[in-house]
């Protein structure tokens, strides 16, 4: 099993932070900061570790917010560079000898939220710096909730910023349903304030930014599917390959659900005109094993069909109830009268974001969002290593 995320914030992280904060401000009390930030750290979960660092910053930085923000900014490493595929380098556990970057800045962003709410322009300037070394997507959300007009005016300017990190923050920070982040209920109810920003960014030269726009649109789709169907009708015709890929990713939840207007925008119709069969390689397997799914599709009718074939696994939870998660399968074109065989291996291994429990699981075969077939199997406890 992969190492828990919480270990990305550890004792080395804390001591590295105190070193560079003292470099930026010689009066910084390293001993006090480390004592407070390290107290019981190993027993804390991920978010609690970040909040404890924020507590230590609050206790040890100058009481004047402008001065304290300046100390934090002076302690930062240079902005994260990008690799050839366009992904930021340095978001992992490695410490940057040049200054603060990476996961320690989660706590720094929390500190800005606590201390800067009454000094919004200065706080946003600090977040502009932080997001280029980690991300400020969590920290900016309370500012959007409390000061929407002022923050959206700033975000409009940032949409033209030279840094892809900052342009991504415009989209990612204002997502209505950002995982781990404060839910922006006003934008869940009415996403219109963010739409002009997404129009500015959907053709951004950075794939890092465009992926955020796709995820933002997918968030909106959960509450306002008709807006995404309308967005597709406006922005898909004549789109570049990059924008087409973005819009496809933004449509993924609605396609999985079989949302008819979205399917129509992509040249698909709900369901399957024909028959579908699903077979599983095992009726019982252990946690850690791999299950093979075999699918047979047979077309009826006289027109070709563009199909998205996914599958939903109904995982057993701790209390015995089940929860479905849809997994990506295949995109296929089925000719009239054609029979097609598909196969996919699905590992039942635990990951940091999903714990597996024994019990009877169900798998649904979904074609353009509609369930076409189902099978069950028993997931048993992992084999005990007696070596």
C-alpha positions as CSV (number, residue, x, y, z in Angstrom):
1,X,0.0,0.0,0.0
2,X,1.3,3.5,-0.9
3,X,2.7,5.6,2.0
4,X,0.0,7.9,3.5
5,X,-0.1,11.4,2.2
6,X,0.2,12.8,5.7
7,X,3.9,11.9,5.8
8,X,4.5,14.6,3.1
9,X,4.4,17.0,6.1
10,X,7.0,15.7,8.6
11,X,9.7,16.8,11.0
12,X,12.1,17.6,8.2
13,X,9.5,19.8,6.6
14,X,9.1,21.7,9.8
15,X,12.8,22.2,10.4
16,X,13.4,23.2,6.8
17,X,10.6,25.8,7.1
18,X,12.1,27.3,10.3
19,X,15.5,27.6,8.7
20,X,14.2,29.6,5.8
21,X,11.9,31.7,7.9
22,X,14.8,32.7,10.1
23,X,16.9,33.4,7.0
24,X,14.1,35.9,5.9
25,X,13.7,37.4,9.4
26,X,16.6,37.0,11.8
27,X,14.3,37.6,14.9
28,X,12.3,34.5,14.0
29,X,12.1,32.2,17.0
30,X,13.0,28.8,15.5
31,X,12.9,27.0,18.7
32,X,9.4,28.1,19.6
33,X,8.2,27.4,16.0
34,X,9.6,23.9,15.9
35,X,8.3,23.0,19.4
36,X,4.8,24.1,18.5
37,X,4.8,22.7,14.9
38,X,6.3,19.3,16.0
39,X,4.2,18.7,19.1
40,X,2.4,15.3,18.6
41,X,2.9,15.6,14.8
42,X,3.3,11.9,14.2
43,X,-0.2,11.3,15.6
44,X,-1.9,13.8,13.4
45,X,-3.6,13.3,10.1
46,X,-2.7,15.3,6.9
47,X,-4.9,18.4,7.3
48,X,-4.3,18.5,11.1
49,X,-0.5,18.7,10.4
50,X,-1.0,21.6,8.0
51,X,-3.2,23.4,10.6
52,X,-0.6,22.9,13.3
53,X,2.0,24.6,11.1
54,X,-0.5,27.5,10.6
55,X,-0.8,27.7,14.4
56,X,3.0,27.9,14.8
57,X,3.2,30.6,12.1
58,X,0.5,32.5,13.8
59,X,2.4,32.4,17.1
60,X,5.9,33.2,15.7
61,X,5.5,35.6,12.7
62,X,5.3,39.4,13.4
63,X,1.9,40.6,14.6
64,X,1.7,43.1,11.7
65,X,0.2,41.2,8.7
66,X,2.0,43.2,6.0
67,X,5.4,42.6,7.7
68,X,4.6,38.9,8.4
69,X,3.5,38.3,4.8
70,X,6.7,39.9,3.7
71,X,8.7,37.5,5.9
72,X,6.9,34.5,4.4
73,X,7.4,35.8,0.9
74,X,11.1,36.3,1.5
75,X,11.4,32.7,2.7
76,X,10.0,31.2,-0.5
77,X,12.0,29.3,-3.1
78,X,11.9,30.5,-6.7
79,X,8.7,29.6,-8.6
80,X,8.3,26.0,-9.6
81,X,9.4,25.2,-13.1
82,X,7.6,23.0,-15.5
83,X,8.7,19.8,-17.2
84,X,8.3,19.0,-20.9
85,X,4.7,17.7,-20.6
86,X,3.8,20.9,-18.8
87,X,3.6,19.6,-15.2
88,X,5.0,21.6,-12.3
89,X,8.3,20.2,-10.9
90,X,8.7,20.0,-7.1
91,X,5.2,19.4,-5.7
92,X,6.4,16.2,-4.0
93,X,8.1,15.5,-0.7
94,X,11.6,16.8,-1.7
95,X,12.7,19.9,0.1
96,X,14.0,22.8,-1.9
97,X,17.3,24.1,-0.5
98,X,16.6,27.6,-2.0
99,X,13.5,28.1,0.2
100,X,9.9,27.1,1.0
101,X,7.9,25.2,-1.6
102,X,5.6,22.2,-1.6
103,X,3.4,20.9,1.1
104,X,4.6,23.1,4.0
105,X,2.8,25.9,2.2
106,X,-0.6,24.4,2.8
107,X,-0.2,25.6,6.4
108,X,1.1,28.9,5.2
109,X,-2.0,29.4,3.0
110,X,-4.1,28.6,6.0
111,X,-2.2,31.3,8.0
112,X,-2.9,33.9,5.3
113,X,-6.6,33.0,5.5
114,X,-6.7,33.5,9.2
115,X,-4.7,36.7,9.4
116,X,-5.4,38.4,6.1
117,X,-9.2,38.5,5.9
118,X,-9.3,42.2,6.8
119,X,-6.5,43.1,4.5
120,X,-7.7,41.4,1.2
121,X,-5.4,43.1,-1.3
122,X,-2.3,42.3,0.7
123,X,-3.5,38.8,1.4
124,X,-4.1,38.1,-2.3
125,X,-0.6,39.4,-3.2
126,X,0.8,36.8,-0.7
127,X,-1.4,34.0,-2.2
128,X,-0.2,35.1,-5.7
129,X,3.4,34.3,-4.5
130,X,2.5,31.1,-2.6
131,X,0.6,29.5,-5.5
132,X,3.8,29.7,-7.7
133,X,5.5,27.4,-5.2
134,X,2.7,25.0,-4.2
135,X,-1.0,26.1,-4.7
136,X,-3.3,28.6,-3.0
137,X,-6.4,26.9,-4.3
138,X,-7.6,26.0,-0.7
139,X,-6.5,29.3,0.9
140,X,-8.3,31.6,-1.6
141,X,-11.7,30.1,-1.2
142,X,-12.6,31.8,2.1
143,X,-11.7,35.1,0.5
144,X,-14.1,34.3,-2.4
145,X,-16.9,33.4,0.0
146,X,-16.4,36.6,2.1
147,X,-15.4,39.1,-0.5
148,X,-16.6,37.8,-3.9
149,X,-16.6,41.1,-5.9
150,X,-13.1,42.1,-4.8
151,X,-11.6,38.7,-5.4
152,X,-13.3,38.1,-8.8
153,X,-12.0,41.5,-9.9
154,X,-8.5,40.3,-9.0
155,X,-9.0,36.9,-10.6
156,X,-10.0,38.6,-13.9
157,X,-6.6,40.3,-13.9
158,X,-4.8,37.2,-12.9
159,X,-6.3,35.3,-15.9
160,X,-3.7,37.2,-18.0
161,X,-0.8,36.6,-15.6
162,X,2.5,35.5,-17.1
163,X,2.6,32.5,-14.6
164,X,0.6,29.3,-15.4
165,X,0.5,28.7,-11.7
166,X,-1.5,31.9,-11.2
167,X,-3.7,31.4,-14.2
168,X,-4.5,27.9,-12.9
169,X,-5.4,29.4,-9.5
170,X,-8.1,31.6,-11.2
171,X,-9.9,28.4,-12.3
172,X,-9.0,26.0,-9.6
173,X,-9.5,28.3,-6.7
174,X,-13.0,29.3,-7.8
175,X,-14.2,25.7,-8.5
176,X,-17.6,25.3,-6.8
177,X,-16.8,21.8,-5.4
178,X,-13.0,21.6,-5.1
179,X,-12.0,18.4,-3.3
180,X,-10.7,19.1,0.2
181,X,-11.7,22.8,-0.1
182,X,-14.4,24.9,1.3
183,X,-17.5,24.4,-0.8
184,X,-18.5,27.7,-2.5
185,X,-22.2,27.5,-2.0
186,X,-23.0,30.7,-3.8
187,X,-21.2,29.3,-6.9
188,X,-22.8,25.9,-6.5
189,X,-26.2,27.7,-6.7
190,X,-25.2,30.1,-9.5
191,X,-21.9,29.6,-11.4
192,X,-22.3,32.6,-13.6
193,X,-19.5,34.7,-11.9
194,X,-16.9,32.2,-12.9
195,X,-18.0,31.6,-16.5
196,X,-16.2,34.7,-17.9
197,X,-12.9,33.5,-16.3
198,X,-13.3,30.0,-17.9
199,X,-13.9,31.6,-21.3
200,X,-10.6,33.5,-20.9
201,X,-8.8,30.3,-19.9
202,X,-10.2,27.5,-22.0
203,X,-7.7,28.1,-24.8
204,X,-4.8,28.8,-22.4
205,X,-1.4,27.6,-23.8
206,X,-0.7,25.6,-20.6
207,X,-2.3,22.1,-20.4
208,X,-2.0,22.5,-16.6
209,X,-4.4,25.4,-16.8
210,X,-6.7,23.8,-19.3
211,X,-7.1,20.7,-17.2
212,X,-8.3,22.9,-14.3
213,X,-10.8,24.6,-16.5
214,X,-12.1,21.1,-17.5
215,X,-12.5,20.1,-13.9
216,X,-14.2,23.4,-13.1
217,X,-16.7,22.8,-15.9
218,X,-17.2,19.3,-14.6
219,X,-18.0,20.7,-11.2
220,X,-20.7,22.9,-12.7
221,X,-22.1,19.9,-14.5
222,X,-23.0,18.3,-11.2
223,X,-25.5,21.0,-10.4
224,X,-26.2,22.6,-13.8
225,X,-25.9,20.1,-16.5
226,X,-27.9,22.3,-18.9
227,X,-25.2,25.0,-18.7
228,X,-22.5,22.5,-19.8
229,X,-24.7,21.3,-22.7
230,X,-25.1,25.0,-23.7
231,X,-21.4,25.6,-23.3
232,X,-20.7,22.7,-25.6
233,X,-23.1,24.0,-28.2
234,X,-21.3,27.4,-28.1
235,X,-17.6,26.3,-27.8
236,X,-17.3,22.8,-29.4
237,X,-18.1,23.6,-33.1
238,X,-14.8,24.4,-34.8
239,X,-12.8,23.9,-31.6
240,X,-9.1,23.2,-31.7
241,X,-7.8,19.8,-30.7
242,X,-6.7,21.2,-27.4
243,X,-10.1,22.8,-26.7
244,X,-11.9,19.6,-27.9
245,X,-9.9,17.5,-25.4
246,X,-10.7,20.0,-22.6
247,X,-14.5,19.9,-23.4
248,X,-14.4,16.1,-23.6
249,X,-12.9,16.0,-20.1
250,X,-15.4,18.5,-18.8
251,X,-18.2,16.4,-20.2
252,X,-17.1,13.1,-18.6
253,X,-19.6,13.0,-15.7
254,X,-22.5,13.9,-17.9
255,X,-21.5,11.3,-20.5
256,X,-21.2,8.6,-17.8
257,X,-24.7,9.6,-16.6
258,X,-26.1,9.4,-20.1
259,X,-27.2,13.1,-20.2
260,X,-28.9,13.2,-23.5
261,X,-28.1,16.9,-24.6
262,X,-24.4,16.3,-23.8
263,X,-24.3,13.0,-25.7
264,X,-26.0,14.7,-28.6
265,X,-23.3,17.4,-28.6
266,X,-20.7,14.7,-29.0
267,X,-22.6,12.9,-31.8
268,X,-23.9,10.1,-29.5
269,X,-27.3,8.8,-28.5
270,X,-28.3,7.5,-25.1
271,X,-27.7,3.8,-24.5
272,X,-27.0,1.1,-27.1
273,X,-29.0,-0.1,-30.1
274,X,-28.3,-3.8,-29.7
275,X,-27.2,-6.2,-27.0
276,X,-24.4,-6.1,-24.4
277,X,-23.0,-8.9,-22.2
278,X,-20.6,-8.8,-19.3
279,X,-18.6,-11.7,-17.9
280,X,-16.1,-11.7,-15.0
281,X,-13.0,-13.9,-14.8
282,X,-13.7,-14.9,-11.1
283,X,-16.8,-15.2,-8.9
284,X,-14.5,-14.8,-5.9
285,X,-11.1,-13.1,-5.4
286,X,-9.1,-11.6,-2.6
287,X,-8.1,-8.1,-1.9
288,X,-4.9,-7.5,-3.9
289,X,-6.1,-9.7,-6.8
290,X,-7.0,-8.6,-10.3
291,X,-10.4,-9.2,-12.0
292,X,-10.7,-9.4,-15.8
293,X,-13.9,-7.9,-17.3
294,X,-15.0,-9.3,-20.7
295,X,-17.6,-7.4,-22.7
296,X,-19.5,-8.4,-25.8
297,X,-21.4,-5.8,-27.9
298,X,-23.6,-6.6,-30.8
299,X,-25.2,-3.8,-32.9
300,X,-28.7,-3.7,-34.3
301,X,-30.1,-1.1,-36.6
302,X,-28.7,0.5,-39.7
303,X,-26.6,3.4,-38.3
304,X,-23.1,3.4,-36.8
305,X,-22.9,4.1,-33.1
306,X,-20.3,6.1,-31.2
307,X,-20.2,4.5,-27.7
308,X,-18.6,5.3,-24.4
309,X,-18.4,2.0,-22.5
310,X,-17.6,2.4,-18.8
311,X,-18.2,0.3,-15.8
312,X,-19.3,1.0,-12.2
313,X,-18.0,-1.0,-9.2
314,X,-20.3,-1.0,-6.2
315,X,-17.7,-1.2,-3.4
316,X,-18.7,-2.5,0.0
317,X,-18.1,0.0,2.7
318,X,-17.3,-0.4,6.4
319,X,-20.9,-0.5,7.5
320,X,-22.0,-3.0,4.9
321,X,-23.6,-0.6,2.4
322,X,-22.2,-0.1,-1.1
323,X,-21.0,2.9,-2.9
324,X,-20.6,3.0,-6.7
325,X,-17.5,4.4,-8.5
326,X,-17.5,4.7,-12.3
327,X,-14.2,3.7,-14.0
328,X,-13.2,4.5,-17.6
329,X,-13.6,1.7,-20.1
330,X,-13.5,2.2,-23.9
331,X,-14.5,4.7,-26.6
332,X,-15.6,2.6,-29.6
333,X,-17.4,3.0,-32.9
334,X,-19.8,0.2,-33.6
335,X,-20.8,-0.4,-37.2
336,X,-24.3,-1.7,-38.2
337,X,-24.5,-5.4,-37.4
338,X,-21.0,-5.5,-35.9
339,X,-20.0,-7.7,-32.9
340,X,-17.2,-6.4,-30.7
341,X,-15.2,-8.0,-27.9
342,X,-13.5,-5.9,-25.2
343,X,-11.5,-6.9,-22.2
344,X,-10.0,-5.0,-19.2
345,X,-8.1,-5.9,-16.1
346,X,-9.2,-4.2,-12.9
347,X,-7.0,-4.6,-9.8
348,X,-8.6,-4.7,-6.4
349,X,-5.7,-3.2,-4.5
350,X,-6.0,-0.6,-1.8
351,X,-4.7,2.9,-2.5
352,X,-4.3,5.9,-0.2
353,X,-7.7,7.2,-1.3
354,X,-9.7,3.9,-1.2
355,X,-9.9,1.2,1.4
356,X,-11.4,-2.1,0.3
357,X,-13.7,-4.3,2.4
358,X,-14.8,-7.9,1.9
359,X,-18.3,-8.7,0.7
360,X,-20.4,-9.1,-2.4
361,X,-19.6,-6.4,-5.0
362,X,-21.6,-5.6,-8.1
363,X,-20.2,-4.4,-11.5
364,X,-22.5,-2.6,-13.9
365,X,-21.7,-2.2,-17.6
366,X,-22.6,1.3,-18.7
367,X,-23.0,2.2,-22.4
368,X,-23.5,5.9,-23.1
369,X,-24.5,6.2,-19.4
370,X,-27.1,3.5,-19.4
371,X,-26.7,0.2,-17.5
372,X,-26.7,-2.7,-20.0
373,X,-25.6,-5.6,-17.9
374,X,-24.5,-6.5,-14.3
375,X,-22.5,-9.2,-12.6
376,X,-21.5,-9.9,-8.9
377,X,-18.5,-11.4,-7.3
378,X,-17.3,-11.9,-3.7
379,X,-14.3,-10.0,-2.5
380,X,-12.5,-11.8,0.3
381,X,-9.8,-10.6,2.7
382,X,-6.3,-10.5,1.5
383,X,-4.2,-13.6,1.8
384,X,-2.2,-13.8,5.0
385,X,1.6,-14.0,4.4
386,X,2.8,-16.9,6.5
387,X,6.5,-16.6,5.4
